[in-house]
Amino acid sequence: MEVLHAFLLAVVQGLTEFLPISSSAHLVLLPIIMDWQDQGLVIDVAAHLGSLLAVLFYFRDDLGKLLGQAFAPAGTPGENEEAKTLAWLLVWATLPILVLALFFHTYVVQYSRDAIVIALTSIFFGLLLGLADWRGSQTRRTRQLTTADALLIGFAQAFALIPGTSRAGVTMTAAMWLGLTRVEAARFSFLLAIPTIFAAAAFGSYQAVVQAASIQWGFGLGVLTCSAIVTFFCIHWFIKFIAQIGMLPFVIYRVLLGVVLLYAYW
C-alpha cells in the first residue's frame, strides 16, 4: 500500500465517521474511484480505532460521569440521575445493531458494497435527514428520552450496516424526529458511536486474525494517528457550528453524491 493511499483513507475516515455523510460509503468508493486495491481489514480496523480514540478523548469527562453512574445504586452519595439515565439510554440504543449485525452483516457485505446501492441510500437517507431537520420540533433534551425512544434510535442505527446510509446521519435523523435539538442529537449520536465502533473494530480484528492478514505496522499506526487527529477536529467543528449551519449542506452533498454515482455507474 502506498503512503498516499493510507493517508487518504485515514483522512476520509476521520472526516466522514461523525459527519452525516457515511464513512463506509466513502471508504468503499475511494478504492473504486482511484482504481486501488481494497485496503484490507487491518487498515480498516486502524482507521476505525483512530476515530474511536478521538471520540473517547473528546468526551472523556462525560464518559467518566457515565461510567461512574451507570451501575451506582439509587441513593448513592453524589448520584447524578441525568448521567445515569443517559448511560442506560446508550445501552438500550446499542442493542439493536449488535443483534441485527449478527444476522445480516455477511449478507450486507456480500450484496451492498456497490456504487448504485451507495448512491440510492445516500440520496434517500439524505432527504430523510433534511426532512427531520426541517420538521423536527427541536424542543427536547436527551434526558427526556424514554427507553422506547432509545430503542427506536438504535433500530435506525442498524440501517447503517448498509453503505451510504451513515451511522451518524441516521441516528441524528431519528433523534431529531423525536424532537431533540441538533446539538443534543449530535451529542447522543457521537456517544452512541463508541460501543458501535468498538464492536466493529473488535469484529474486524477477529476476522483479521482468522484470515491471518498481514500487518503493516507502520501504515497501520500512521492511519490510526491521522484518523484520530482528523476525527477529533471534525467532532469539535461539527458540535460548535451545527446549531447555526443546520443539516442542509450535508443533505445537498449527499444528494449530489448520489446523483453523480448514478450517472457514472448505472
N, C-alpha and C positions, 0 to 999 in steps of 0.2 A: 504493500500500500504506500502511495506517495504521501509526502508531508502535506501537500495542498489538499488532497482528498481527506485526510484525517482532520485537518484544520477546519475545512468547510463543514464537515459532518458535525464537529463539536459546536461551531457557531450556529448552525441550523438548529441543532437540538436545544441549545441554550436560548435561542430567540423564540422558538415555537412551542416549547413544552408548556409554558404558562400563559402564552397568548392564545386567544380563542381561534386559532387557525390550523391546528392539527400538526403536531410534531411527527407522528407516524407517517402522515401523507408526505411530508417534505423529505423525511429520511428514505422513504420508498422511491420518491420521484427523483431525488438527486442523482443516484447512480444511473437511472434510466436516461435522464436528460444529458448527463455528462458522459454517457456511454462507459461507465465504470463497472467493474465487477462489484457484486454485492459486498458490503463492508464486513459481513460476518458477525457472529454472535458476540464475540469478545469486545469488539469496538462498540457495538450497540449497547452492551451492558455498561461499558466505561462511560459512554455519553449519558446514559440514564443515571448512573451513580453520581456523576458530576452535578446533574440537576437536583438529585436528592440531597446531596451535601449542601448545596446552595440554599434550598428551602429550609433545611434543618437549621442552618446558621441564621438565616434571616428571621425565622420565627422562634429562635431559641428561648426567648423569655416566655412567650406564650406556651411553648411546649413544656417548659419547666412547670408552669402552673397546671397545665392539663394533666401531666403525668402524676403530679403531686395530689391532685384532687380526684382523679378518676375512681380510685378504689378506696378513698377515705370514707370511713363510717360517718353516718349522719351525726351531727353534733360535735364533730372533731374541732378543737380549737383552731381558729384561723380558716375555717371552712369557707370556700368560695363556691357558692351554688352555681354561679354563671359558668365558671370554668368546668365544674363537674358536668353540667348539662351539655356543654359544648363537646366535652370528651366523649360522652356516650352518644351524642348525635353523630359524631365522626365514626364511631364503631358501627352503628346501625347503617350508616350510609356506605360503609366499605363492604359490608357483607354481600350485597347483590353481585358486584363484579367478581368477587372471589369465587362465588358459587358458579356463576354463569361461565366464567373463563374456563373452569374445569371441563365443561361440556362442549363449549363452542370454539375454544381457542384454535384447535387444529383445523377445524372447518374454515374458520375465518382466514387463517394464514394461507390455507390452500387455495381459496377461491376469491379473496377480496383484495389481494395485493396487486391491483390492476389500475391503470390510469383512468379508465372510464368509471370504475367504482369510486375512485377518489374524487373525480370531477362531480359526480352526481351527489355524493354525500357532502362535499364541500358546499355546493350550492344549496341543497335542501336544509342542512343544519345551519348554514349561514343565515338563510332567510328566517329560520325559526329564532335564531339569536336576535336578529333585528326586531322581530315581532315582539319578543319578550321584553326587550329594552324599551320598545315604544309603548306597549300595553300594560306592562307590569306596574303595580301601584307604587313600588319602591318606598314602602312605609314601615316594613317590618325589620326587626333586628334578629340576628342569629339566635339569641336566647329565646325568642318567641316561637322558634320552630318546634314541631312535635316529632315524635318518633316516626309517625306516618310520613311527614314531610321529608325527614332524613332518608327513609327508605325510597321515597319517590326520586330524590336526587341521586341516590345510589343506583336505582334501576336505569335512570337516564345515563349515568356514567358508564353503564355496561355497553351502551351503543358505541362507546369509544374503542371497543375492540375492532370496529370496522375502520380501516384507514380513511382519513378525510373527515371524520366526524368531529374530532377534537375533544379530548377529555375535559380540558379547561372550558371550552366553549359550551359543551352540552350540560355540564354541571352548573355553569353560570346561567344558562338559559332556564334550566329547571328552577334554580334558586330565585331568579327574577320573576318567573311566572308565579312563584309562591309569595311574592311581594317583597323580597329582600332588596335593599338598595344595591347599586352597582358595587360599591366598595365592600359591603358585607358579603355579597355573592362571590366576589373575587377572593376575599379572605377565606371564606369557607371552602371554596374550590381549591385554593392553594394548600390549605391544611389537609384536605381530603386526599390530595395528591401524594402525601407522604407514605401512608401504608400501601397505596396503589403502586407507586413507583418501586417501593421496596419489594413488594411481591413480584413485580415484573422482573426486576433485576435479579432476584433470588432464583426465579424460574429460568431466566436466561443463563445464569451461572451454572445451574444444574444441567441444562441442555449442553452447554459448552464442555462440561466435564464428561458427560455421557458420550458426546461426539468426539472427545479427545481433540478439541480445537486447539490449534497452536496459538500461543500467547505472545504477541509482540509488546513487551513491557513498555518500551519507550513510547510507542504510538498510543498504547492504552492509557498510560499515565498523562501523556500530553492531552489526549482527548478529554479525559476526566477533568483535568485542571481548567482547560479552556472552556468546557461546557459549564463548569461550576461558576466561573467568573462571569460569563455572559448571562447565565441564568439569574444570578444574584442581582445584577443591574437591571435586567428585564423585569423582574418582580418589583423592584423598587420603583422603577419608572411607571409601570402599569398601575400600581396602587396609588401612586402620587397623582396621576393625571386622569384616571378612568372616570371620576365623577364629572370632570369637565368635558372630556372628549367623547364620552359615550362609546357605544359599540359600532356605530355606523362605519368608521374607517375599516374595521375588521370584516364587517358584512360585505362591503364593497370589494375588498381584497379577495374574499372567499368566492364571491360570485364571478369576479373576473378570472380568477384562477381556474374555476370550474369550466367557464366558457372557453378559455384558451385550451385546456386539456381536451375538451370535447372536440374542438376544431382540429386539434393536432392528432388525436388518436382514434376518433370514431371511425 
